């Protein structure tokens, strides 16, 4: 079972993907995490990727596809993949469908001002990538519960960068949502309630089959 989670920035894709990963024994493929790990390498590619993501710009379709193709091919012992962060362009949607069959495309719809608050309050564990939020979660001494390391704020989680990422979403990713809607593949979930409420709504769609 392969699932795409599609949503505006900071809508909670990563959090939902973490929960679905455990619920269904899926592999959580976050393209943001893949790119952040590339950006940590001290290479010309690492520097280029860091500049793009720190400023809220998309990397090229070709690069992201090349990076995830290897990942998809190397996976075994999983019931499928949750795609978190891809496709972000129509071109990526078309390239993805050439390499893998998608069972569900789940669109998490959220108001811009709520997403902005989530972005600004987001903190991430640099070791296990677990996502926290200073407004919604209990956080002890700014440390990850699993790894006991200091949580970090992403470079692109500022108000200005969030606004830019949201504009990029409107220009490049909204057409992808319409693309799946026209194919009757889109399941729209209002991102209202706790993360558990939203997880339950997603699971009821999946469990219905
Ligand atoms: P995310 O963690 O999903 O918010 O992604 C963080 C950043 O990584 C985005 O703002 C983009 O700069 C980059 N990125 C993630 N996924 C993609 C993608 N599918 N295509 C292009 N750029 C991406």
Boltz pocket constraint, residues with backbone or C-beta under 6 A from the ligand:
constraints:
  - pocket:
      binder: B
      contacts: [[A, 9], [A, 10], [A, 31], [A, 32], [A, 33], [A, 35], [A, 52], [A, 53], [A, 54], [A, 56], [A, 57], [A, 58], [A, 59], [A, 60], [A, 61], [A, 64], [A, 84], [A, 85], [A, 86], [A, 87], [A, 88], [A, 92], [A, 156], [A, 165]]
      max_distance: 6.0
